[in-house]
């Protein structure tokens, strides 16, 4: 037993550049691939309880705590800073780029992220059990100074952008590929919500209605990918999509809309007004048919 511990520590010191003081606690089997590099900085703690396969990964942890259940990493770059990360049992990260700064992230059991990019900065993120993030092309999560809360059994294949806002998704819901969600205020998606391909859900106008402020935004470098820093000039209103709603392909849900439970949004519909419960909304301007 002592020889096994010595061999394990040799592997740790050989492949893990460690800056003291750090705390490593491993229970179970830890598999270390030769291409893996893990850095634990000052006052950091890494707890791996159960099996862990860290393959072809580059993980940096600075002044952070990482508590892992059974985790599998394949071609993953993960960077934590001043963060507390909790990952549940049987997680799976594959070909993902996850960066977390000054954040508090809690991930439930059976978390799966395939071909996804996550950027989380100064935010609070809570993800329930059986979460799947998968898409082709890659799903993208940008969460800055925001809150992202996701319940159990949720699948997201969309591009999510939360900037100084909050996004809440209930259980047993999915957002399909090609969708874009932009949140600077508050978007709430209920339970058993089905959002089809290429849908847009915006709680804001994206840009100011004043052309002078749009010029300032462009001069600040927005077309080159610079983040919008002055979102106060952008009009926004909360969006609520209640339980059991089905949103058809290529539909758009605009700011301030409340879609009642059990309703259907027809394909390619631009929703600009509230939708009553158990109704179908279609056309522009919006028209409604009662379903029951």
C-alpha positions as CSV (number, residue, x, y, z in Angstrom):
1,X,0.0,0.0,0.0
2,X,2.8,2.4,0.9
3,X,4.5,1.7,-2.4
4,X,1.3,2.5,-4.3
5,X,1.1,5.8,-2.4
6,X,4.7,6.7,-3.1
7,X,4.2,5.8,-6.8
8,X,1.1,8.0,-6.9
9,X,2.8,10.9,-5.3
10,X,5.7,10.5,-7.8
11,X,3.2,10.8,-10.6
12,X,1.6,13.9,-8.9
13,X,4.9,15.7,-8.5
14,X,6.1,14.7,-12.0
15,X,3.0,15.8,-13.9
16,X,1.4,18.3,-11.6
17,X,3.3,21.5,-11.1
18,X,2.2,22.4,-7.6
19,X,2.8,25.7,-5.8
20,X,2.5,25.3,-2.0
21,X,0.4,25.5,0.0
22,X,-2.1,23.2,-1.7
23,X,-4.2,20.3,-0.5
24,X,-4.8,17.2,-2.6
25,X,-7.1,14.5,-1.5
26,X,-7.9,11.5,-3.8
27,X,-10.2,8.6,-3.0
28,X,-10.4,5.8,-5.5
29,X,-8.7,5.6,-8.9
30,X,-7.0,8.6,-10.6
31,X,-5.8,8.1,-14.2
32,X,-3.2,10.6,-15.4
33,X,-2.5,11.0,-19.1
34,X,1.0,12.0,-20.0
35,X,-0.3,15.1,-21.8
36,X,-2.2,16.3,-18.8
37,X,-1.0,19.4,-16.8
38,X,-2.7,20.5,-13.6
39,X,-1.5,23.6,-11.7
40,X,-2.7,24.2,-8.1
41,X,-1.8,27.7,-7.0
42,X,-1.6,29.1,-3.4
43,X,-4.4,28.2,-1.0
44,X,-5.9,25.8,-3.6
45,X,-7.6,22.5,-2.9
46,X,-8.3,19.6,-5.2
47,X,-10.6,16.8,-4.0
48,X,-11.3,13.9,-6.3
49,X,-13.7,11.4,-4.7
50,X,-14.0,8.4,-6.8
51,X,-12.7,7.7,-10.3
52,X,-11.1,10.5,-12.4
53,X,-9.8,10.4,-15.9
54,X,-7.9,13.5,-16.8
55,X,-6.9,12.9,-20.4
56,X,-5.2,15.4,-22.8
57,X,-6.3,18.2,-20.5
58,X,-4.8,21.4,-19.2
59,X,-6.3,22.5,-16.0
60,X,-5.2,25.6,-14.0
61,X,-6.6,26.3,-10.5
62,X,-5.7,29.5,-8.7
63,X,-6.8,30.3,-5.1
64,X,-9.7,27.9,-5.8
65,X,-11.4,24.8,-4.5
66,X,-12.5,22.0,-6.9
67,X,-14.6,19.2,-5.6
68,X,-15.1,16.5,-8.2
69,X,-17.1,13.3,-8.3
70,X,-16.5,10.8,-11.0
71,X,-15.2,13.1,-13.8
72,X,-13.9,12.3,-17.3
73,X,-11.9,14.9,-19.3
74,X,-11.0,14.5,-22.9
75,X,-9.0,17.2,-24.8
76,X,-10.3,19.8,-22.3
77,X,-8.8,23.2,-21.3
78,X,-10.2,24.4,-18.0
79,X,-9.1,27.5,-16.0
80,X,-10.4,28.4,-12.6
81,X,-9.5,31.5,-10.6
82,X,-10.8,32.5,-7.1
83,X,-13.7,30.1,-7.7
84,X,-15.4,27.3,-5.8
85,X,-16.3,24.5,-8.2
86,X,-18.5,21.5,-7.3
87,X,-18.9,18.8,-9.9
88,X,-21.2,15.8,-9.3
89,X,-20.9,12.1,-10.1
90,X,-20.2,10.7,-13.6
91,X,-19.5,14.0,-15.2
92,X,-18.2,14.0,-18.8
93,X,-16.3,16.9,-20.4
94,X,-15.1,16.4,-24.0
95,X,-13.3,18.8,-26.3
96,X,-14.5,21.7,-24.2
97,X,-12.9,25.0,-23.3
98,X,-14.2,26.2,-19.9
99,X,-12.9,29.3,-18.2
100,X,-14.2,30.5,-14.9
101,X,-13.1,33.7,-13.1
102,X,-14.2,34.8,-9.6
103,X,-17.2,32.6,-9.9
104,X,-19.3,30.1,-7.9
105,X,-20.3,27.0,-10.0
106,X,-22.2,24.0,-8.8
107,X,-22.8,21.2,-11.2
108,X,-25.1,18.2,-10.5
109,X,-24.7,14.5,-11.3
110,X,-24.3,13.2,-14.8
111,X,-23.2,16.5,-16.3
112,X,-22.2,16.1,-20.0
113,X,-20.6,18.8,-22.1
114,X,-19.5,17.8,-25.7
115,X,-17.8,20.3,-28.1
116,X,-18.8,23.2,-25.9
117,X,-17.2,26.5,-24.9
118,X,-18.0,28.0,-21.5
119,X,-16.8,31.5,-20.4
120,X,-18.1,32.3,-16.9
121,X,-16.9,35.6,-15.2
122,X,-18.0,37.0,-11.8
123,X,-21.1,35.0,-12.0
124,X,-23.1,32.4,-10.1
125,X,-24.0,29.2,-12.0
126,X,-26.0,26.3,-10.7
127,X,-26.7,23.3,-12.9
128,X,-28.9,20.3,-11.9
129,X,-28.6,16.6,-12.6
130,X,-28.5,15.1,-16.1
131,X,-27.5,18.3,-17.9
132,X,-26.4,17.9,-21.5
133,X,-24.6,20.7,-23.5
134,X,-24.1,19.5,-27.0
135,X,-24.2,21.0,-30.4
136,X,-22.9,21.1,-33.9
137,X,-21.5,23.7,-34.4
138,X,-20.3,24.2,-30.8
139,X,-22.6,25.4,-28.2
140,X,-21.3,28.6,-26.6
141,X,-22.0,29.9,-23.1
142,X,-20.9,33.5,-22.2
143,X,-22.0,34.4,-18.6
144,X,-20.6,37.7,-17.3
145,X,-21.7,39.4,-14.0
146,X,-24.8,37.2,-14.2
147,X,-26.8,34.3,-12.8
148,X,-27.5,31.1,-14.6
149,X,-29.7,28.5,-12.9
150,X,-30.7,25.3,-14.6
151,X,-32.8,22.5,-13.1
152,X,-32.6,18.7,-13.7
153,X,-32.7,16.9,-17.1
154,X,-32.0,19.9,-19.3
155,X,-30.4,19.9,-22.8
156,X,-29.0,23.0,-24.3
157,X,-27.5,23.1,-27.8
158,X,-27.8,26.8,-28.2
159,X,-25.6,29.9,-27.9
160,X,-26.3,31.5,-24.5
161,X,-25.2,35.1,-23.8
162,X,-26.0,36.5,-20.3
163,X,-24.6,40.0,-19.5
164,X,-25.6,41.5,-16.2
165,X,-28.8,39.5,-16.3
166,X,-30.2,36.2,-15.0
167,X,-31.4,33.1,-16.9
168,X,-33.5,30.4,-15.2
169,X,-34.4,27.1,-16.9
170,X,-36.8,24.6,-15.3
171,X,-36.6,20.8,-15.4
172,X,-37.1,18.6,-18.5
173,X,-36.6,21.4,-21.0
174,X,-34.5,21.7,-24.0
175,X,-33.2,24.4,-26.3
176,X,-32.2,23.0,-29.7
177,X,-29.3,23.8,-32.0
178,X,-29.0,27.1,-33.8
179,X,-30.9,28.9,-31.1
180,X,-29.6,32.2,-29.6
181,X,-30.5,33.4,-26.2
182,X,-29.5,37.0,-25.2
183,X,-30.2,38.1,-21.7
184,X,-29.3,41.4,-20.0
185,X,-32.4,41.5,-17.7
186,X,-34.2,38.3,-16.9
187,X,-35.4,35.3,-18.9
188,X,-37.3,32.5,-17.2
189,X,-38.0,29.2,-19.0
190,X,-40.3,26.8,-17.2
191,X,-40.6,23.0,-17.0
192,X,-41.2,20.7,-20.0
193,X,-40.5,23.6,-22.5
194,X,-39.6,22.6,-26.1
195,X,-37.7,25.1,-28.1
196,X,-37.0,24.1,-31.7
197,X,-34.2,24.9,-34.1
198,X,-32.9,28.3,-34.9
199,X,-35.1,30.3,-32.5
200,X,-34.2,33.7,-31.0
201,X,-35.1,34.6,-27.4
202,X,-34.1,38.2,-26.6
203,X,-35.1,40.2,-23.5
204,X,-33.5,43.3,-25.0
205,X,-33.1,45.3,-28.2
206,X,-29.5,44.2,-28.7
207,X,-28.4,47.8,-29.4
208,X,-29.6,51.3,-28.5
209,X,-32.4,52.9,-30.5
210,X,-30.3,56.2,-30.5
211,X,-28.0,56.1,-33.5
212,X,-25.5,58.3,-31.7
213,X,-25.1,55.7,-29.0
214,X,-24.8,53.0,-31.6
215,X,-22.0,55.0,-33.2
216,X,-20.2,55.1,-29.8
217,X,-20.6,51.4,-29.6
218,X,-19.1,50.8,-33.0
219,X,-16.3,53.2,-32.3
220,X,-15.5,51.2,-29.2
221,X,-14.8,48.2,-31.4
222,X,-18.1,46.2,-31.2
223,X,-17.8,44.8,-34.8
224,X,-14.5,43.3,-34.0
225,X,-15.9,41.3,-31.1
226,X,-15.6,43.7,-28.2
227,X,-18.1,43.1,-25.5
228,X,-20.9,45.7,-25.1
229,X,-19.9,47.6,-22.0
230,X,-22.7,50.2,-21.9
231,X,-25.8,48.1,-21.8
232,X,-27.7,50.8,-19.8
233,X,-28.8,52.4,-23.0
234,X,-30.3,49.2,-24.4
235,X,-34.0,48.8,-23.6
236,X,-34.9,45.5,-21.9
237,X,-37.8,43.8,-20.3
238,X,-38.1,40.3,-18.7
239,X,-39.2,37.3,-20.8
240,X,-41.3,34.5,-19.2
241,X,-41.9,31.2,-21.0
242,X,-44.1,29.1,-18.8
243,X,-44.5,25.4,-18.4
244,X,-45.3,23.0,-21.3
245,X,-44.7,25.6,-24.0
246,X,-43.6,24.5,-27.5
247,X,-41.8,27.1,-29.7
248,X,-41.6,26.1,-33.3
249,X,-38.5,26.4,-35.6
250,X,-37.2,29.9,-36.5
251,X,-39.5,31.7,-34.1
252,X,-38.5,34.8,-32.3
253,X,-39.6,35.8,-28.7
254,X,-39.0,39.5,-28.1
255,X,-38.5,41.4,-24.9
256,X,-41.3,41.8,-22.4
257,X,-43.3,38.7,-23.6
258,X,-45.1,36.3,-21.3
259,X,-46.1,33.0,-23.0
260,X,-48.8,31.2,-21.0
261,X,-48.5,27.5,-20.0
262,X,-49.4,24.9,-22.5
263,X,-49.1,27.3,-25.5
264,X,-47.6,26.8,-28.9
265,X,-45.6,29.3,-30.9
266,X,-46.0,28.5,-34.6
267,X,-42.8,28.2,-36.7
268,X,-41.3,31.5,-37.9
269,X,-43.5,33.6,-35.7
270,X,-42.2,36.8,-34.1
271,X,-43.9,37.0,-30.7
272,X,-44.2,40.6,-29.5
273,X,-47.3,40.3,-27.2
274,X,-48.3,38.1,-24.3
275,X,-49.7,34.8,-25.2
276,X,-52.7,33.4,-23.2
277,X,-52.5,29.9,-21.7
278,X,-53.1,26.9,-24.0
279,X,-53.2,29.1,-27.1
280,X,-51.4,28.9,-30.5
281,X,-49.9,32.2,-31.6
282,X,-49.0,32.8,-35.2
283,X,-48.5,35.5,-37.8
284,X,-47.5,39.2,-37.5
285,X,-49.2,41.0,-36.0
286,X,-49.8,38.1,-33.6
287,X,-53.1,36.1,-33.8
288,X,-54.3,33.5,-31.4
289,X,-56.3,30.3,-31.5
290,X,-57.4,28.5,-28.3
291,X,-56.1,25.0,-28.2
292,X,-58.5,23.6,-25.7
